[in-house]
């Protein structure tokens, strides 16, 4: 059975691609982007990757 680890990352509008590219290089896959809990204009990315040992 595959086990996953997850992370939430705040996205800065002017650097969204750079932020996602950086996490992607470390093996993280974007699952979803949602508005932040305190400020709907602040986006939060949910990412996952397969857990290693």
C-alpha positions as CSV (number, residue, x, y, z in Angstrom):
1,X,0.0,0.0,0.0
2,X,1.3,3.4,-1.0
3,X,1.8,5.9,1.9
4,X,1.8,9.6,1.3
5,X,3.0,12.7,3.1
6,X,1.4,16.1,2.6
7,X,2.3,19.7,3.0
8,X,0.5,23.0,2.7
9,X,2.3,25.9,1.1
10,X,1.2,29.6,0.9
11,X,1.4,30.9,-2.6
12,X,2.5,34.4,-3.4
13,X,0.7,35.7,-6.5
14,X,3.8,37.2,-8.0
15,X,5.8,34.0,-7.5
16,X,3.3,31.1,-7.9
17,X,5.2,29.3,-10.7
18,X,8.6,29.6,-9.0
19,X,7.2,28.3,-5.7
20,X,5.4,25.3,-7.3
21,X,8.5,24.5,-9.5
22,X,10.7,24.5,-6.5
23,X,8.4,22.1,-4.6
24,X,8.0,20.0,-7.7
25,X,11.8,19.5,-8.0
26,X,11.7,18.0,-4.6
27,X,9.1,15.4,-5.7
28,X,5.9,17.1,-4.5
29,X,2.8,16.9,-6.6
30,X,0.2,19.6,-6.6
31,X,-3.2,18.3,-5.4
32,X,-5.3,21.5,-5.0
33,X,-5.2,25.2,-4.5
34,X,-7.7,26.8,-2.2
35,X,-8.3,30.3,-0.7
36,X,-6.6,30.9,2.6
37,X,-8.6,30.5,5.8
38,X,-8.1,34.1,7.0
39,X,-7.9,35.9,3.6
40,X,-9.6,34.5,0.5
41,X,-7.1,36.4,-1.7
42,X,-4.2,34.5,-0.2
43,X,-3.9,31.1,-1.9
44,X,-2.8,27.9,-0.2
45,X,-1.4,24.9,-2.2
46,X,-1.9,21.3,-1.0
47,X,0.9,19.0,-2.2
48,X,1.7,15.3,-1.7
49,X,4.5,12.9,-2.4
50,X,5.1,9.2,-1.8
51,X,6.5,8.7,1.7
52,X,9.9,7.0,1.8
53,X,10.5,4.7,4.8
